[in-house]
Amino acid sequence: MKWLILILFLAAFGSIVTGFLTEEPYSQKLIGFGVAGLFIVVFPLFTYYRWKDRSVKDYMLTKENLDKMRDFRDNKKA
């Protein structure tokens, strides 16, 4: 999955750079497809890949997590 994301990112970035550097009639389309590829394909795949084994509960501000943060802050000051 990591390699697929890297290849798609390089393809989208290459399309954007090629669109900026060439004076072809379709250079604007290259830029547009590159940007669309990044936001519609690459970023969601990257987000899924990075968050697939994590629990959202660990990042929510629940009473237990707030107490852990307060304990950590108090222990760090002492």
Legacy VTK file of the C-alpha trace (Angstrom):
# vtk DataFile Version 3.0
C-alpha trace
ASCII
DATASET POLYDATA
POINTS 78 float
0.000 0.000 0.000
2.857 2.344 0.840
4.419 1.841 -2.585
1.111 2.341 -4.364
0.587 5.645 -2.559
4.125 6.737 -3.413
3.726 5.851 -7.097
0.368 7.644 -7.334
1.807 10.699 -5.572
4.765 10.834 -7.937
2.465 10.443 -10.956
0.172 13.253 -9.784
3.095 15.516 -8.899
4.758 14.727 -12.218
1.550 15.607 -14.039
1.391 18.967 -12.255
5.031 19.788 -12.984
4.706 18.692 -16.615
1.630 20.888 -16.999
3.511 23.906 -15.679
6.636 23.333 -17.761
5.078 22.588 -21.143
3.203 24.939 -23.451
0.937 22.265 -24.902
-2.795 22.940 -25.374
-3.599 20.294 -22.747
-1.168 21.557 -20.084
-4.021 22.989 -17.986
-5.703 19.580 -18.037
-2.477 17.947 -16.809
-2.378 20.333 -13.863
-6.062 19.732 -13.127
-5.792 15.953 -13.306
-2.721 16.055 -11.071
-4.455 18.141 -8.416
-7.632 16.069 -8.638
-5.586 12.872 -8.366
-3.920 14.160 -5.219
-7.124 15.173 -3.475
-9.456 12.434 -4.688
-7.112 9.425 -4.707
-3.780 9.957 -2.942
-4.825 11.837 0.216
-7.722 9.482 1.111
-5.510 6.430 0.526
-2.767 7.953 2.662
-5.227 8.814 5.436
-6.686 5.300 5.412
-3.209 3.742 5.426
-2.068 5.822 8.406
-5.246 5.425 10.504
-6.377 1.854 9.762
-5.036 0.278 12.985
-5.765 3.140 15.361
-8.668 3.703 17.660
-10.492 7.009 17.361
-11.324 6.738 21.052
-7.668 7.367 21.914
-7.886 10.824 20.312
-11.235 11.932 21.745
-11.394 14.282 24.707
-13.088 11.991 27.201
-12.894 12.392 30.964
-10.301 9.611 31.204
-8.060 11.166 28.563
-8.332 14.598 30.180
-7.331 13.062 33.517
-4.324 11.384 31.841
-3.230 14.717 30.365
-3.576 16.463 33.724
-1.602 13.716 35.477
1.111 13.894 32.827
1.310 17.697 33.119
1.455 17.544 36.945
4.167 14.850 36.908
6.208 16.834 34.419
6.149 19.977 36.602
7.306 18.089 39.710
LINES 1 79
78 0 1 2 3 4 5 6 7 8 9 10 11 12 13 14 15 16 17 18 19 20 21 22 23 24 25 26 27 28 29 30 31 32 33 34 35 36 37 38 39 40 41 42 43 44 45 46 47 48 49 50 51 52 53 54 55 56 57 58 59 60 61 62 63 64 65 66 67 68 69 70 71 72 73 74 75 76 77
